[in-house]
């Protein structure tokens, strides 16, 4: 489950004529940020019912989720466990804890896009990552 952060691209030297400042800026921009979250698609089948959910687990001290899009908008994102309600956003999640969303109107999630204040993260969900309980 690799994440791709879209949007922010740093180019050039920021207009500075000082060579030392250019080296410092370049060194900082080359340090990759770690993923602030992990994303998992889970299918539960308790009592013969099939419940599909997306679990977003924080890997930073505080993760703010402003929006979630599943399969390019082709799946409904609902609150969990009250799957008839829309989720109340933004959601703040502390390190190690998870935000859980019910999935409606699709059988399989292959892409999850999470909007945060620090950027938009896209996750491709591969079959091995889809867990059935």
N, CA, C and O atoms as a GROMACS GRO file, in nm:
protein
  532
    1UNK      N    1   0.084  -0.118   0.000
    1UNK     CA    2   0.000   0.000   0.000
    1UNK      C    3   0.088   0.124   0.000
    1UNK      O    4   0.121   0.178   0.106
    2UNK      N    5   0.125   0.167  -0.114
    2UNK     CA    6   0.210   0.285  -0.122
    2UNK      C    7   0.124   0.408  -0.138
    2UNK      O    8   0.023   0.407  -0.208
    3UNK      N    9   0.164   0.514  -0.073
    3UNK     CA   10   0.091   0.640  -0.083
    3UNK      C   11   0.166   0.735  -0.173
    3UNK      O   12   0.289   0.735  -0.176
    4UNK      N   13   0.092   0.814  -0.244
    4UNK     CA   14   0.151   0.916  -0.328
    4UNK      C   15   0.091   1.048  -0.286
    4UNK      O   16  -0.030   1.066  -0.292
    5UNK      N   17   0.176   1.139  -0.242
    5UNK     CA   18   0.126   1.271  -0.205
    5UNK      C   19   0.127   1.356  -0.329
    5UNK      O   20   0.229   1.370  -0.396
    6UNK      N   21   0.012   1.415  -0.359
    6UNK     CA   22   0.003   1.496  -0.478
    6UNK      C   23   0.002   1.642  -0.443
    6UNK      O   24  -0.028   1.681  -0.330
    7UNK      N   25   0.035   1.722  -0.540
    7UNK     CA   26   0.023   1.866  -0.522
    7UNK      C   27   0.154   1.937  -0.502
    7UNK      O   28   0.194   2.014  -0.589
    8UNK      N   29   0.222   1.916  -0.392
    8UNK     CA   30   0.338   1.997  -0.357
    8UNK      C   31   0.463   1.949  -0.431
    8UNK      O   32   0.505   1.835  -0.415
    9UNK      N   33   0.520   2.038  -0.512
    9UNK     CA   34   0.644   2.009  -0.581
    9UNK      C   35   0.734   2.129  -0.563
    9UNK      O   36   0.697   2.241  -0.597
   10UNK      N   37   0.853   2.106  -0.509
   10UNK     CA   38   0.947   2.216  -0.490
   10UNK      C   39   1.047   2.215  -0.603
   10UNK      O   40   1.109   2.112  -0.632
   11UNK      N   41   1.064   2.330  -0.668
   11UNK     CA   42   1.160   2.342  -0.775
   11UNK      C   43   1.241   2.468  -0.756
   11UNK      O   44   1.195   2.563  -0.694
   12UNK      N   45   1.363   2.468  -0.810
   12UNK     CA   46   1.445   2.588  -0.809
   12UNK      C   47   1.505   2.615  -0.673
   12UNK      O   48   1.502   2.531  -0.582
   13UNK      N   49   1.560   2.736  -0.661
   13UNK     CA   50   1.627   2.771  -0.538
   13UNK      C   51   1.552   2.875  -0.458
   13UNK      O   52   1.608   2.932  -0.363
   14UNK      N   53   1.430   2.902  -0.493
   14UNK     CA   54   1.350   2.997  -0.417
   14UNK      C   55   1.395   3.140  -0.435
   14UNK      O   56   1.358   3.226  -0.355
   15UNK      N   57   1.474   3.169  -0.539
   15UNK     CA   58   1.515   3.305  -0.568
   15UNK      C   59   1.632   3.353  -0.486
   15UNK      O   60   1.666   3.471  -0.492
   16UNK      N   61   1.696   3.268  -0.409
   16UNK     CA   62   1.808   3.308  -0.326
   16UNK      C   63   1.936   3.305  -0.407
   16UNK      O   64   1.957   3.214  -0.488
   17UNK      N   65   2.024   3.405  -0.386
   17UNK     CA   66   2.152   3.409  -0.454
   17UNK      C   67   2.263   3.351  -0.369
   17UNK      O   68   2.376   3.339  -0.416
   18UNK      N   69   2.235   3.313  -0.246
   18UNK     CA   70   2.335   3.260  -0.155
   18UNK      C   71   2.349   3.110  -0.176
   18UNK      O   72   2.252   3.036  -0.154
   19UNK      N   73   2.466   3.063  -0.216
   19UNK     CA   74   2.488   2.922  -0.244
   19UNK      C   75   2.467   2.834  -0.123
   19UNK      O   76   2.417   2.722  -0.138
   20UNK      N   77   2.503   2.879  -0.003
   20UNK     CA   78   2.486   2.799   0.118
   20UNK      C   79   2.339   2.775   0.147
   20UNK      O   80   2.301   2.666   0.188
   21UNK      N   81   2.257   2.875   0.125
   21UNK     CA   82   2.113   2.860   0.149
   21UNK      C   83   2.054   2.760   0.051
   21UNK      O   84   1.965   2.684   0.086
   22UNK      N   85   2.106   2.761  -0.075
   22UNK     CA   86   2.056   2.667  -0.174
   22UNK      C   87   2.082   2.524  -0.132
   22UNK      O   88   1.996   2.437  -0.149
   23UNK      N   89   2.201   2.497  -0.077
   23UNK     CA   90   2.234   2.362  -0.033
   23UNK      C   91   2.143   2.317   0.080
   23UNK      O   92   2.099   2.202   0.081
   24UNK      N   93   2.113   2.405   0.176
   24UNK     CA   94   2.025   2.370   0.287
   24UNK      C   95   1.885   2.340   0.237
   24UNK      O   96   1.824   2.242   0.281
   25UNK      N   97   1.831   2.422   0.146
   25UNK     CA   98   1.697   2.400   0.093
   25UNK      C   99   1.692   2.269   0.016
   25UNK      O  100   1.594   2.195   0.029
   26UNK      N  101   1.794   2.239  -0.062
   26UNK     CA  102   1.797   2.115  -0.140
   26UNK      C  103   1.801   1.995  -0.046
   26UNK      O  104   1.730   1.897  -0.068
   27UNK      N  105   1.882   2.002   0.057
   27UNK     CA  106   1.892   1.890   0.151
   27UNK      C  107   1.758   1.864   0.219
   27UNK      O  108   1.720   1.748   0.237
   28UNK      N  109   1.686   1.969   0.257
   28UNK     CA  110   1.556   1.951   0.321
   28UNK      C  111   1.454   1.893   0.225
   28UNK      O  112   1.375   1.808   0.265
   29UNK      N  113   1.453   1.937   0.099
   29UNK     CA  114   1.352   1.890   0.006
   29UNK      C  115   1.376   1.746  -0.036
   29UNK      O  116   1.284   1.681  -0.085
   30UNK      N  117   1.499   1.694  -0.020
   30UNK     CA  118   1.528   1.557  -0.058
   30UNK      C  119   1.487   1.456   0.050
   30UNK      O  120   1.483   1.336   0.023
   31UNK      N  121   1.457   1.502   0.169
   31UNK     CA  122   1.417   1.412   0.277
   31UNK      C  123   1.270   1.376   0.258
   31UNK      O  124   1.184   1.462   0.272
   32UNK      N  125   1.239   1.249   0.226
   32UNK     CA  126   1.099   1.213   0.202
   32UNK      C  127   1.021   1.209   0.333
   32UNK      O  128   1.072   1.165   0.437
   33UNK      N  129   0.898   1.255   0.327
   33UNK     CA  130   0.810   1.246   0.443
   33UNK      C  131   0.752   1.106   0.447
   33UNK      O  132   0.722   1.048   0.342
   34UNK      N  133   0.736   1.050   0.567
   34UNK     CA  134   0.675   0.919   0.579
   34UNK      C  135   0.523   0.934   0.567
   34UNK      O  136   0.468   1.042   0.589
   35UNK      N  137   0.458   0.826   0.532
   35UNK     CA  138   0.312   0.828   0.522
   35UNK      C  139   0.252   0.862   0.658
   35UNK      O  140   0.291   0.803   0.759
   36UNK      N  141   0.158   0.956   0.663
   36UNK     CA  142   0.096   0.990   0.790
   36UNK      C  143  -0.013   0.891   0.832
   36UNK      O  144  -0.070   0.904   0.940
   37UNK      N  145  -0.041   0.792   0.746
   37UNK     CA  146  -0.149   0.698   0.776
   37UNK      C  147  -0.128   0.568   0.700
   37UNK      O  148  -0.051   0.562   0.604
   38UNK      N  149  -0.198   0.464   0.744
   38UNK     CA  150  -0.208   0.340   0.668
   38UNK      C  151  -0.356   0.320   0.637
   38UNK      O  152  -0.443   0.363   0.714
   39UNK      N  153  -0.385   0.256   0.525
   39UNK     CA  154  -0.523   0.238   0.480
   39UNK      C  155  -0.545   0.090   0.450
   39UNK      O  156  -0.462   0.025   0.388
   40UNK      N  157  -0.660   0.040   0.495
   40UNK     CA  158  -0.692  -0.101   0.477
   40UNK      C  159  -0.840  -0.116   0.443
   40UNK      O  160  -0.924  -0.046   0.500
   41UNK      N  161  -0.871  -0.206   0.351
   41UNK     CA  162  -1.010  -0.241   0.318
   41UNK      C  163  -1.039  -0.375   0.385
   41UNK      O  164  -0.967  -0.472   0.365
   42UNK      N  165  -1.146  -0.378   0.465
   42UNK     CA  166  -1.180  -0.497   0.542
   42UNK      C  167  -1.322  -0.539   0.510
   42UNK      O  168  -1.412  -0.456   0.502
   43UNK      N  169  -1.341  -0.669   0.492
   43UNK     CA  170  -1.475  -0.725   0.473
   43UNK      C  171  -1.504  -0.815   0.593
   43UNK      O  172  -1.437  -0.916   0.613
   44UNK      N  173  -1.604  -0.778   0.671
   44UNK     CA  174  -1.649  -0.859   0.785
   44UNK      C  175  -1.775  -0.933   0.742
   44UNK      O  176  -1.856  -0.880   0.666
   45UNK      N  177  -1.791  -1.054   0.789
   45UNK     CA  178  -1.910  -1.131   0.757
   45UNK      C  179  -1.971  -1.192   0.883
   45UNK      O  180  -1.980  -1.314   0.894
   46UNK      N  181  -2.013  -1.106   0.979
   46UNK     CA  182  -2.074  -1.162   1.099
   46UNK      C  183  -2.220  -1.201   1.074
   46UNK      O  184  -2.294  -1.127   1.010
   47UNK      N  185  -2.259  -1.313   1.124
   47UNK     CA  186  -2.400  -1.357   1.119
   47UNK      C  187  -2.456  -1.358   0.978
   47UNK      O  188  -2.575  -1.332   0.959
   48UNK      N  189  -2.373  -1.388   0.880
   48UNK     CA  190  -2.420  -1.397   0.742
   48UNK      C  191  -2.434  -1.263   0.671
   48UNK      O  192  -2.471  -1.260   0.554
   49UNK      N  193  -2.406  -1.152   0.739
   49UNK     CA  194  -2.411  -1.021   0.676
   49UNK      C  195  -2.272  -0.984   0.625
   49UNK      O  196  -2.172  -1.022   0.686
   50UNK      N  197  -2.266  -0.911   0.516
   50UNK     CA  198  -2.138  -0.866   0.465
   50UNK      C  199  -2.124  -0.717   0.492
   50UNK      O  200  -2.202  -0.636   0.442
   51UNK      N  201  -2.024  -0.683   0.572
   51UNK     CA  202  -1.996  -0.544   0.605
   51UNK      C  203  -1.861  -0.507   0.547
   51UNK      O  204  -1.760  -0.570   0.577
   52UNK      N  205  -1.860  -0.403   0.463
   52UNK     CA  206  -1.735  -0.357   0.404
   52UNK      C  207  -1.696  -0.225   0.470
   52UNK      O  208  -1.780  -0.137   0.489
   53UNK      N  209  -1.567  -0.212   0.504
   53UNK     CA  210  -1.524  -0.089   0.568
   53UNK      C  211  -1.381  -0.056   0.529
   53UNK      O  212  -1.302  -0.143   0.492
   54UNK      N  213  -1.350   0.072   0.538
   54UNK     CA  214  -1.215   0.122   0.516
   54UNK      C  215  -1.164   0.170   0.650
   54UNK      O  216  -1.231   0.246   0.719
   55UNK      N  217  -1.043   0.125   0.688
   55UNK     CA  218  -0.981   0.161   0.814
   55UNK      C  219  -0.860   0.248   0.783
   55UNK      O  220  -0.767   0.205   0.714
   56UNK      N  221  -0.861   0.371   0.836
   56UNK     CA  222  -0.748   0.463   0.818
   56UNK      C  223  -0.684   0.482   0.955
   56UNK      O  224  -0.744   0.538   1.046
   57UNK      N  225  -0.559   0.434   0.969
   57UNK     CA  226  -0.489   0.438   1.097
   57UNK      C  227  -0.380   0.545   1.094
   57UNK      O  228  -0.300   0.550   1.001
   58UNK      N  229  -0.379   0.630   1.196
   58UNK     CA  230  -0.283   0.740   1.205
   58UNK      C  231  -0.143   0.689   1.237
   58UNK      O  232  -0.125   0.606   1.326
   59UNK      N  233  -0.044   0.741   1.163
   59UNK     CA  234   0.096   0.710   1.188
   59UNK      C  235   0.173   0.838   1.225
   59UNK      O  236   0.296   0.841   1.223
   60UNK      N  237   0.098   0.943   1.259
   60UNK     CA  238   0.154   1.068   1.309
   60UNK      C  239   0.084   1.099   1.442
   60UNK      O  240  -0.016   1.036   1.476
   61UNK      N  241   0.138   1.196   1.515
   61UNK     CA  242   0.079   1.229   1.645
   61UNK      C  243  -0.068   1.267   1.634
   61UNK      O  244  -0.148   1.228   1.719
   62UNK      N  245  -0.104   1.343   1.531
   62UNK     CA  246  -0.243   1.382   1.510
   62UNK      C  247  -0.269   1.391   1.362
   62UNK      O  248  -0.204   1.468   1.291
   63UNK      N  249  -0.365   1.313   1.314
   63UNK     CA  250  -0.404   1.312   1.173
   63UNK      C  251  -0.543   1.372   1.162
   63UNK      O  252  -0.635   1.330   1.232
   64UNK      N  253  -0.558   1.471   1.075
   64UNK     CA  254  -0.690   1.530   1.049
   64UNK      C  255  -0.734   1.486   0.910
   64UNK      O  256  -0.665   1.510   0.812
   65UNK      N  257  -0.850   1.421   0.903
   65UNK     CA  258  -0.906   1.373   0.777
   65UNK      C  259  -1.018   1.469   0.736
   65UNK      O  260  -1.120   1.478   0.804
   66UNK      N  261  -0.997   1.539   0.625
   66UNK     CA  262  -1.097   1.633   0.575
   66UNK      C  263  -1.193   1.569   0.476
   66UNK      O  264  -1.305   1.617   0.458
   67UNK      N  265  -1.152   1.459   0.412
   67UNK     CA  266  -1.238   1.394   0.314
   67UNK      C  267  -1.182   1.260   0.273
   67UNK      O  268  -1.061   1.237   0.280
   68UNK      N  269  -1.270   1.171   0.230
   68UNK     CA  270  -1.232   1.038   0.183
   68UNK      C  271  -1.311   1.010   0.055
   68UNK      O  272  -1.433   1.027   0.052
   69UNK      N  273  -1.241   0.967  -0.049
   69UNK     CA  274  -1.304   0.930  -0.176
   69UNK      C  275  -1.265   0.787  -0.208
   69UNK      O  276  -1.147   0.753  -0.204
   70UNK      N  277  -1.363   0.704  -0.240
   70UNK     CA  278  -1.338   0.563  -0.272
   70UNK      C  279  -1.367   0.537  -0.419
   70UNK      O  280  -1.470   0.579  -0.472
   71UNK      N  281  -1.275   0.468  -0.485
   71UNK     CA  282  -1.291   0.430  -0.626
   71UNK      C  283  -1.336   0.548  -0.712
   71UNK      O  284  -1.430   0.537  -0.791
   72UNK      N  285  -1.268   0.660  -0.696
   72UNK     CA  286  -1.293   0.782  -0.776
   72UNK      C  287  -1.437   0.831  -0.765
   72UNK      O  288  -1.494   0.883  -0.861
   73UNK      N  289  -1.495   0.813  -0.647
   73UNK     CA  290  -1.630   0.860  -0.621
   73UNK      C  291  -1.739   0.761  -0.656
   73UNK      O  292  -1.857   0.794  -0.646
   74UNK      N  293  -1.703   0.641  -0.697
   74UNK     CA  294  -1.802   0.541  -0.737
   74UNK      C  295  -1.855   0.458  -0.620
   74UNK      O  296  -1.948   0.380  -0.638
   75UNK      N  297  -1.798   0.474  -0.502
   75UNK     CA  298  -1.846   0.406  -0.381
   75UNK      C  299  -1.891   0.511  -0.281
   75UNK      O  300  -1.834   0.620  -0.275
   76UNK      N  301  -1.991   0.479  -0.203
   76UNK     CA  302  -2.037   0.569  -0.097
   76UNK      C  303  -1.948   0.554   0.025
   76UNK      O  304  -1.909   0.442   0.061
   77UNK      N  305  -1.916   0.665   0.087
   77UNK     CA  306  -1.843   0.666   0.214
   77UNK      C  307  -1.945   0.702   0.321
   77UNK      O  308  -2.007   0.808   0.315
   78UNK      N  309  -1.962   0.613   0.419
   78UNK     CA  310  -2.062   0.633   0.523
   78UNK      C  311  -1.996   0.623   0.660
   78UNK      O  312  -1.885   0.573   0.674
   79UNK      N  313  -2.067   0.672   0.759
   79UNK     CA  314  -2.019   0.662   0.898
   79UNK      C  315  -2.022   0.516   0.942
   79UNK      O  316  -2.102   0.437   0.891
   80UNK      N  317  -1.936   0.482   1.035
   80UNK     CA  318  -1.935   0.347   1.090
   80UNK      C  319  -1.954   0.358   1.240
   80UNK      O  320  -1.886   0.440   1.302
   81UNK      N  321  -2.040   0.282   1.302
   81UNK     CA  322  -2.120   0.172   1.249
   81UNK      C  323  -2.255   0.214   1.193
   81UNK      O  324  -2.327   0.130   1.138
   82UNK      N  325  -2.293   0.341   1.204
   82UNK     CA  326  -2.423   0.388   1.151
   82UNK      C  327  -2.412   0.414   1.002
   82UNK      O  328  -2.400   0.528   0.959
   83UNK      N  329  -2.417   0.308   0.923
   83UNK     CA  330  -2.388   0.319   0.780
   83UNK      C  331  -2.494   0.393   0.700
   83UNK      O  332  -2.477   0.414   0.580
   84UNK      N  333  -2.603   0.435   0.765
   84UNK     CA  334  -2.703   0.514   0.692
   84UNK      C  335  -2.673   0.664   0.702
   84UNK      O  336  -2.742   0.744   0.640
   85UNK      N  337  -2.568   0.702   0.779
   85UNK     CA  338  -2.532   0.842   0.796
   85UNK      C  339  -2.403   0.874   0.722
   85UNK      O  340  -2.316   0.789   0.705
   86UNK      N  341  -2.392   0.999   0.678
   86UNK     CA  342  -2.266   1.046   0.621
   86UNK      C  343  -2.169   1.074   0.736
   86UNK      O  344  -2.212   1.114   0.845
   87UNK      N  345  -2.039   1.053   0.714
   87UNK     CA  346  -1.943   1.079   0.823
   87UNK      C  347  -1.934   1.228   0.853
   87UNK      O  348  -1.945   1.312   0.763
   88UNK      N  349  -1.912   1.260   0.980
   88UNK     CA  350  -1.892   1.399   1.020
   88UNK      C  351  -1.744   1.433   1.005
   88UNK      O  352  -1.660   1.379   1.076
   89UNK      N  353  -1.715   1.521   0.912
   89UNK     CA  354  -1.578   1.559   0.885
   89UNK      C  355  -1.556   1.703   0.926
   89UNK      O  356  -1.652   1.780   0.921
   90UNK      N  357  -1.439   1.745   0.964
   90UNK     CA  358  -1.316   1.666   0.971
   90UNK      C  359  -1.314   1.573   1.092
   90UNK      O  360  -1.383   1.594   1.192
   91UNK      N  361  -1.232   1.469   1.078
   91UNK     CA  362  -1.212   1.373   1.185
   91UNK      C  363  -1.066   1.382   1.228
   91UNK      O  364  -0.976   1.385   1.144
   92UNK      N  365  -1.042   1.388   1.357
   92UNK     CA  366  -0.906   1.393   1.410
   92UNK      C  367  -0.875   1.259   1.476
   92UNK      O  368  -0.950   1.210   1.560
   93UNK      N  369  -0.761   1.200   1.436
   93UNK     CA  370  -0.722   1.068   1.484
   93UNK      C  371  -0.581   1.077   1.542
   93UNK      O  372  -0.490   1.129   1.477
   94UNK      N  373  -0.563   1.027   1.663
   94UNK     CA  374  -0.432   1.027   1.729
   94UNK      C  375  -0.350   0.904   1.687
   94UNK      O  376  -0.405   0.804   1.640
   95UNK      N  377  -0.220   0.913   1.705
   95UNK     CA  378  -0.127   0.807   1.665
   95UNK      C  379  -0.174   0.669   1.711
   95UNK      O  380  -0.206   0.650   1.828
   96UNK      N  381  -0.177   0.575   1.617
   96UNK     CA  382  -0.214   0.437   1.648
   96UNK      C  383  -0.363   0.409   1.646
   96UNK      O  384  -0.404   0.294   1.638
   97UNK      N  385  -0.446   0.513   1.654
   97UNK     CA  386  -0.591   0.496   1.650
   97UNK      C  387  -0.639   0.501   1.505
   97UNK      O  388  -0.564   0.538   1.415
   98UNK      N  389  -0.765   0.464   1.484
   98UNK     CA  390  -0.816   0.455   1.348
   98UNK      C  391  -0.951   0.524   1.333
   98UNK      O  392  -1.031   0.530   1.426
   99UNK      N  393  -0.973   0.575   1.213
   99UNK     CA  394  -1.105   0.621   1.170
   99UNK      C  395  -1.159   0.511   1.079
   99UNK      O  396  -1.090   0.465   0.989
  100UNK      N  397  -1.283   0.470   1.103
  100UNK     CA  398  -1.342   0.362   1.026
  100UNK      C  399  -1.462   0.416   0.951
  100UNK      O  400  -1.545   0.488   1.006
  101UNK      N  401  -1.470   0.382   0.822
  101UNK     CA  402  -1.580   0.426   0.737
  101UNK      C  403  -1.646   0.304   0.675
  101UNK      O  404  -1.577   0.211   0.630
  102UNK      N  405  -1.779   0.302   0.671
  102UNK     CA  406  -1.852   0.198   0.601
  102UNK      C  407  -1.848   0.227   0.452
  102UNK      O  408  -1.842   0.343   0.410
  103UNK      N  409  -1.850   0.121   0.372
  103UNK     CA  410  -1.845   0.134   0.227
  103UNK      C  411  -1.980   0.091   0.171
  103UNK      O  412  -2.031  -0.016   0.204
  104UNK      N  413  -2.037   0.176   0.088
  104UNK     CA  414  -2.165   0.144   0.027
  104UNK      C  415  -2.158   0.148  -0.125
  104UNK      O  416  -2.076   0.219  -0.183
  105UNK      N  417  -2.244   0.071  -0.187
  105UNK     CA  418  -2.262   0.068  -0.332
  105UNK      C  419  -2.139   0.023  -0.410
  105UNK      O  420  -2.119   0.066  -0.524
  106UNK      N  421  -2.057  -0.063  -0.351
  106UNK     CA  422  -1.952  -0.129  -0.428
  106UNK      C  423  -1.904  -0.251  -0.351
  106UNK      O  424  -1.910  -0.256  -0.228
  107UNK      N  425  -1.856  -0.349  -0.425
  107UNK     CA  426  -1.810  -0.474  -0.365
  107UNK      C  427  -1.664  -0.472  -0.327
  107UNK      O  428  -1.622  -0.541  -0.233
  108UNK      N  429  -1.585  -0.393  -0.400
  108UNK     CA  430  -1.441  -0.397  -0.381
  108UNK      C  431  -1.384  -0.255  -0.390
  108UNK      O  432  -1.417  -0.181  -0.483
  109UNK      N  433  -1.301  -0.220  -0.297
  109UNK     CA  434  -1.234  -0.090  -0.300
  109UNK      C  435  -1.094  -0.112  -0.355
  109UNK      O  436  -1.018  -0.193  -0.302
  110UNK      N  437  -1.059  -0.040  -0.462
  110UNK     CA  438  -0.926  -0.052  -0.519
  110UNK      C  439  -0.845   0.077  -0.506
  110UNK      O  440  -0.723   0.077  -0.525
  111UNK      N  441  -0.913   0.188  -0.474
  111UNK     CA  442  -0.842   0.314  -0.455
  111UNK      C  443  -0.909   0.395  -0.344
  111UNK      O  444  -1.031   0.408  -0.340
  112UNK      N  445  -0.826   0.449  -0.255
  112UNK     CA  446  -0.873   0.535  -0.147
  112UNK      C  447  -0.793   0.665  -0.155
  112UNK      O  448  -0.670   0.663  -0.155
  113UNK      N  449  -0.864   0.778  -0.162
  113UNK     CA  450  -0.799   0.909  -0.162
  113UNK      C  451  -0.841   0.980  -0.034
  113UNK      O  452  -0.960   0.994  -0.006
  114UNK      N  453  -0.741   1.024   0.044
  114UNK     CA  454  -0.766   1.087   0.172
  114UNK      C  455  -0.717   1.232   0.165
  114UNK      O  456  -0.600   1.257   0.136
  115UNK      N  457  -0.807   1.326   0.193
  115UNK     CA  458  -0.772   1.468   0.196
  115UNK      C  459  -0.738   1.507   0.339
  115UNK      O  460  -0.815   1.480   0.431
  116UNK      N  461  -0.622   1.573   0.357
  116UNK     CA  462  -0.580   1.622   0.487
  116UNK      C  463  -0.534   1.767   0.470
  116UNK      O  464  -0.513   1.811   0.356
  117UNK      N  465  -0.517   1.840   0.578
  117UNK     CA  466  -0.465   1.977   0.566
  117UNK      C  467  -0.324   1.983   0.506
  117UNK      O  468  -0.286   2.086   0.449
  118UNK      N  469  -0.247   1.875   0.518
  118UNK     CA  470  -0.110   1.875   0.465
  118UNK      C  471  -0.101   1.822   0.322
  118UNK      O  472   0.008   1.815   0.266
  119UNK      N  473  -0.213   1.783   0.262
  119UNK     CA  474  -0.211   1.735   0.125
  119UNK      C  475  -0.311   1.622   0.103
  119UNK      O  476  -0.383   1.581   0.194
  120UNK      N  477  -0.312   1.573  -0.021
  120UNK     CA  478  -0.401   1.464  -0.061
  120UNK      C  479  -0.315   1.340  -0.082
  120UNK      O  480  -0.213   1.345  -0.150
  121UNK      N  481  -0.358   1.229  -0.024
  121UNK     CA  482  -0.285   1.104  -0.032
  121UNK      C  483  -0.371   1.000  -0.103
  121UNK      O  484  -0.489   0.985  -0.072
  122UNK      N  485  -0.311   0.929  -0.199
  122UNK     CA  486  -0.383   0.828  -0.275
  122UNK      C  487  -0.322   0.691  -0.245
  122UNK      O  488  -0.201   0.674  -0.250
  123UNK      N  489  -0.408   0.595  -0.215
  123UNK     CA  490  -0.364   0.460  -0.183
  123UNK      C  491  -0.430   0.362  -0.279
  123UNK      O  492  -0.552   0.364  -0.296
  124UNK      N  493  -0.350   0.277  -0.342
  124UNK     CA  494  -0.401   0.168  -0.424
  124UNK      C  495  -0.411   0.047  -0.333
  124UNK      O  496  -0.312   0.009  -0.269
  125UNK      N  497  -0.527  -0.013  -0.326
  125UNK     CA  498  -0.549  -0.128  -0.239
  125UNK      C  499  -0.534  -0.253  -0.326
  125UNK      O  500  -0.611  -0.274  -0.420
  126UNK      N  501  -0.435  -0.334  -0.294
  126UNK     CA  502  -0.412  -0.458  -0.368
  126UNK      C  503  -0.487  -0.572  -0.301
  126UNK      O  504  -0.522  -0.562  -0.183
  127UNK      N  505  -0.511  -0.680  -0.375
  127UNK     CA  506  -0.588  -0.792  -0.321
  127UNK      C  507  -0.531  -0.846  -0.192
  127UNK      O  508  -0.606  -0.885  -0.102
  128UNK      N  509  -0.399  -0.850  -0.180
  128UNK     CA  510  -0.338  -0.905  -0.058
  128UNK      C  511  -0.370  -0.819   0.063
  128UNK      O  512  -0.371  -0.869   0.176
  129UNK      N  513  -0.396  -0.691   0.042
  129UNK     CA  514  -0.424  -0.601   0.155
  129UNK      C  515  -0.570  -0.604   0.196
  129UNK      O  516  -0.606  -0.552   0.302
  130UNK      N  517  -0.655  -0.665   0.114
  130UNK     CA  518  -0.797  -0.672   0.147
  130UNK      C  519  -0.818  -0.792   0.236
  130UNK      O  520  -0.801  -0.906   0.194
  131UNK      N  521  -0.854  -0.765   0.358
  131UNK     CA  522  -0.862  -0.868   0.460
  131UNK      C  523  -1.007  -0.909   0.482
  131UNK      O  524  -1.096  -0.824   0.491
  132UNK      N  525  -1.031  -1.036   0.491
  132UNK     CA  526  -1.165  -1.088   0.521
  132UNK      C  527  -1.159  -1.154   0.658
  132UNK      O  528  -1.072  -1.236   0.686
  133UNK      N  529  -1.253  -1.117   0.743
  133UNK     CA  530  -1.258  -1.177   0.878
  133UNK      C  531  -1.365  -1.281   0.881
  133UNK      O  532  -1.387  -1.344   0.984
   0.00000   0.00000   0.00000
